[in-house]
Amino acid sequence: MNFNLAQRLKKEGEYVPSFLIKIWQIRIKEKFGLEVDSDIAEVLIKIIHERSTWKTSRAEKYIAMLLRAKGEKKEEAEKRAKEIVKTILG
């Protein structure tokens, strides 16, 4: 799940313009009450447009990795990542 997963997820999918990321951050905050940074918003945009179990589980791992990089404990980051993805995909 380390750097290799991050590299694969960054390379996958379409390029997401930065203005769309900002718009989605605002929409996610308004609709779901979640504040997410641009990296997490980019992953969420990609999984919203391509729903598959495989992509969803990889997105959860990537978001958890981003949260851990920001200082959260492993268990908390994994739980929060799963909640974020579940909330967004509903």
PyRosetta script that sets phi, psi and omega in degrees:
from pyrosetta import init, pose_from_sequence

init()
pose = pose_from_sequence("MNFNLAQRLKKEGEYVPSFLIKIWQIRIKEKFGLEVDSDIAEVLIKIIHERSTWKTSRAEKYIAMLLRAKGEKKEEAEKRAKEIVKTILG")
pose.set_psi(1, 1.2)
pose.set_omega(1, -172.6)
pose.set_phi(2, -74.6)
pose.set_psi(2, -133.4)
pose.set_omega(2, -174.8)
pose.set_phi(3, -64.4)
pose.set_psi(3, -33.8)
pose.set_omega(3, -179.0)
pose.set_phi(4, -62.7)
pose.set_psi(4, -43.0)
pose.set_omega(4, 178.0)
pose.set_phi(5, -62.8)
pose.set_psi(5, -42.4)
pose.set_omega(5, 179.5)
pose.set_phi(6, -61.8)
pose.set_psi(6, -42.2)
pose.set_omega(6, 179.1)
pose.set_phi(7, -63.6)
pose.set_psi(7, -44.8)
pose.set_omega(7, -178.8)
pose.set_phi(8, -63.2)
pose.set_psi(8, -43.3)
pose.set_omega(8, -179.6)
pose.set_phi(9, -68.3)
pose.set_psi(9, -35.2)
pose.set_omega(9, 177.9)
pose.set_phi(10, -65.3)
pose.set_psi(10, -39.0)
pose.set_omega(10, -177.4)
pose.set_phi(11, -77.0)
pose.set_psi(11, -28.8)
pose.set_omega(11, -176.0)
pose.set_phi(12, -71.0)
pose.set_psi(12, 154.9)
pose.set_omega(12, 172.2)
pose.set_phi(13, 75.4)
pose.set_psi(13, -176.8)
pose.set_omega(13, -178.8)
pose.set_phi(14, -80.9)
pose.set_psi(14, 158.7)
pose.set_omega(14, 173.4)
pose.set_phi(15, -69.5)
pose.set_psi(15, 135.1)
pose.set_omega(15, 179.2)
pose.set_phi(16, -110.1)
pose.set_psi(16, 114.1)
pose.set_omega(16, 179.8)
pose.set_phi(17, -61.3)
pose.set_psi(17, 147.5)
pose.set_omega(17, -175.2)
pose.set_phi(18, -63.1)
pose.set_psi(18, -32.4)
pose.set_omega(18, 179.8)
pose.set_phi(19, -67.5)
pose.set_psi(19, -32.3)
pose.set_omega(19, 176.2)
pose.set_phi(20, -68.3)
pose.set_psi(20, -36.0)
pose.set_omega(20, 178.1)
pose.set_phi(21, -62.1)
pose.set_psi(21, -44.5)
pose.set_omega(21, 178.9)
pose.set_phi(22, -62.3)
pose.set_psi(22, -42.9)
pose.set_omega(22, 179.1)
pose.set_phi(23, -62.2)
pose.set_psi(23, -44.4)
pose.set_omega(23, 179.6)
pose.set_phi(24, -65.9)
pose.set_psi(24, -35.6)
pose.set_omega(24, 176.8)
pose.set_phi(25, -60.3)
pose.set_psi(25, -42.7)
pose.set_omega(25, 179.2)
pose.set_phi(26, -66.2)
pose.set_psi(26, -44.5)
pose.set_omega(26, -179.9)
pose.set_phi(27, -63.0)
pose.set_psi(27, -41.8)
pose.set_omega(27, 179.6)
pose.set_phi(28, -64.1)
pose.set_psi(28, -41.3)
pose.set_omega(28, 179.2)
pose.set_phi(29, -65.4)
pose.set_psi(29, -43.9)
pose.set_omega(29, -178.9)
pose.set_phi(30, -69.0)
pose.set_psi(30, -44.8)
pose.set_omega(30, -173.4)
pose.set_phi(31, -79.8)
pose.set_psi(31, -39.7)
pose.set_omega(31, -173.6)
pose.set_phi(32, -113.3)
pose.set_psi(32, -9.5)
pose.set_omega(32, -178.9)
pose.set_phi(33, 72.2)
pose.set_psi(33, 23.0)
pose.set_omega(33, 179.8)
pose.set_phi(34, -108.5)
pose.set_psi(34, 131.7)
pose.set_omega(34, 173.6)
pose.set_phi(35, -100.4)
pose.set_psi(35, 118.4)
pose.set_omega(35, 179.8)
pose.set_phi(36, -123.7)
pose.set_psi(36, 148.8)
pose.set_omega(36, 178.1)
pose.set_phi(37, -80.9)
pose.set_psi(37, 176.3)
pose.set_omega(37, -172.9)
pose.set_phi(38, -65.1)
pose.set_psi(38, -35.2)
pose.set_omega(38, 179.1)
pose.set_phi(39, -63.6)
pose.set_psi(39, -45.9)
pose.set_omega(39, -179.8)
pose.set_phi(40, -68.3)
pose.set_psi(40, -39.7)
pose.set_omega(40, 178.4)
pose.set_phi(41, -61.4)
pose.set_psi(41, -39.6)
pose.set_omega(41, 179.1)
pose.set_phi(42, -62.5)
pose.set_psi(42, -43.5)
pose.set_omega(42, 177.9)
pose.set_phi(43, -63.4)
pose.set_psi(43, -42.7)
pose.set_omega(43, -179.9)
pose.set_phi(44, -63.5)
pose.set_psi(44, -40.1)
pose.set_omega(44, 178.0)
pose.set_phi(45, -60.5)
pose.set_psi(45, -43.5)
pose.set_omega(45, -178.8)
pose.set_phi(46, -64.9)
pose.set_psi(46, -40.6)
pose.set_omega(46, -178.0)
pose.set_phi(47, -77.2)
pose.set_psi(47, -25.4)
pose.set_omega(47, 177.0)
pose.set_phi(48, -65.3)
pose.set_psi(48, -37.5)
pose.set_omega(48, -177.3)
pose.set_phi(49, -85.3)
pose.set_psi(49, -10.4)
pose.set_omega(49, 177.5)
pose.set_phi(50, -139.3)
pose.set_psi(50, 86.5)
pose.set_omega(50, -176.9)
pose.set_phi(51, -82.9)
pose.set_psi(51, 114.9)
pose.set_omega(51, 171.5)
pose.set_phi(52, -153.9)
pose.set_psi(52, 150.9)
pose.set_omega(52, -178.8)
pose.set_phi(53, -59.6)
pose.set_psi(53, -41.8)
pose.set_omega(53, -178.5)
pose.set_phi(54, -61.7)
pose.set_psi(54, -46.8)
pose.set_omega(54, -178.8)
pose.set_phi(55, -67.1)
pose.set_psi(55, -38.1)
pose.set_omega(55, -179.5)
pose.set_phi(56, -64.4)
pose.set_psi(56, -45.8)
pose.set_omega(56, -178.8)
pose.set_phi(57, -66.7)
pose.set_psi(57, -36.0)
pose.set_omega(57, 177.2)
pose.set_phi(58, -68.8)
pose.set_psi(58, -36.2)
pose.set_omega(58, 177.4)
pose.set_phi(59, -65.2)
pose.set_psi(59, -40.3)
pose.set_omega(59, 177.0)
pose.set_phi(60, -59.6)
pose.set_psi(60, -44.1)
pose.set_omega(60, 179.7)
pose.set_phi(61, -64.1)
pose.set_psi(61, -41.7)
pose.set_omega(61, -178.8)
pose.set_phi(62, -67.1)
pose.set_psi(62, -43.0)
pose.set_omega(62, 178.6)
pose.set_phi(63, -64.8)
pose.set_psi(63, -40.0)
pose.set_omega(63, 177.0)
pose.set_phi(64, -60.8)
pose.set_psi(64, -40.6)
pose.set_omega(64, 178.9)
pose.set_phi(65, -63.4)
pose.set_psi(65, -41.8)
pose.set_omega(65, 177.9)
pose.set_phi(66, -63.7)
pose.set_psi(66, -41.1)
pose.set_omega(66, 179.0)
pose.set_phi(67, -66.4)
pose.set_psi(67, -38.7)
pose.set_omega(67, 177.4)
pose.set_phi(68, -65.6)
pose.set_psi(68, -35.8)
pose.set_omega(68, 178.4)
pose.set_phi(69, -65.0)
pose.set_psi(69, -23.9)
pose.set_omega(69, 179.1)
pose.set_phi(70, -90.5)
pose.set_psi(70, 3.1)
pose.set_omega(70, 172.5)
pose.set_phi(71, 109.5)
pose.set_psi(71, 1.5)
pose.set_omega(71, 178.3)
pose.set_phi(72, -79.8)
pose.set_psi(72, 152.7)
pose.set_omega(72, 176.4)
pose.set_phi(73, -69.6)
pose.set_psi(73, 156.4)
pose.set_omega(73, -175.0)
pose.set_phi(74, -56.7)
pose.set_psi(74, -49.7)
pose.set_omega(74, -176.9)
pose.set_phi(75, -64.3)
pose.set_psi(75, -42.7)
pose.set_omega(75, 179.6)
pose.set_phi(76, -64.9)
pose.set_psi(76, -42.2)
pose.set_omega(76, -179.3)
pose.set_phi(77, -64.0)
pose.set_psi(77, -42.4)
pose.set_omega(77, 179.8)
pose.set_phi(78, -65.6)
pose.set_psi(78, -41.9)
pose.set_omega(78, 179.8)
pose.set_phi(79, -65.7)
pose.set_psi(79, -44.8)
pose.set_omega(79, -179.1)
pose.set_phi(80, -66.4)
pose.set_psi(80, -39.6)
pose.set_omega(80, 178.7)
pose.set_phi(81, -62.1)
pose.set_psi(81, -43.3)
pose.set_omega(81, 179.3)
pose.set_phi(82, -63.7)
pose.set_psi(82, -41.8)
pose.set_omega(82, 178.5)
pose.set_phi(83, -64.2)
pose.set_psi(83, -40.9)
pose.set_omega(83, -179.9)
pose.set_phi(84, -62.6)
pose.set_psi(84, -49.6)
pose.set_omega(84, -178.9)
pose.set_phi(85, -63.7)
pose.set_psi(85, -42.4)
pose.set_omega(85, -179.9)
pose.set_phi(86, -64.0)
pose.set_psi(86, -41.0)
pose.set_omega(86, 179.7)
pose.set_phi(87, -64.4)
pose.set_psi(87, -45.0)
pose.set_omega(87, -176.8)
pose.set_phi(88, -69.8)
pose.set_psi(88, -42.8)
pose.set_omega(88, -178.1)
pose.set_phi(89, -82.0)
pose.set_psi(89, -19.7)
pose.set_omega(89, 175.3)
pose.set_phi(90, 55.5)
pose.dump_pdb("model.pdb")
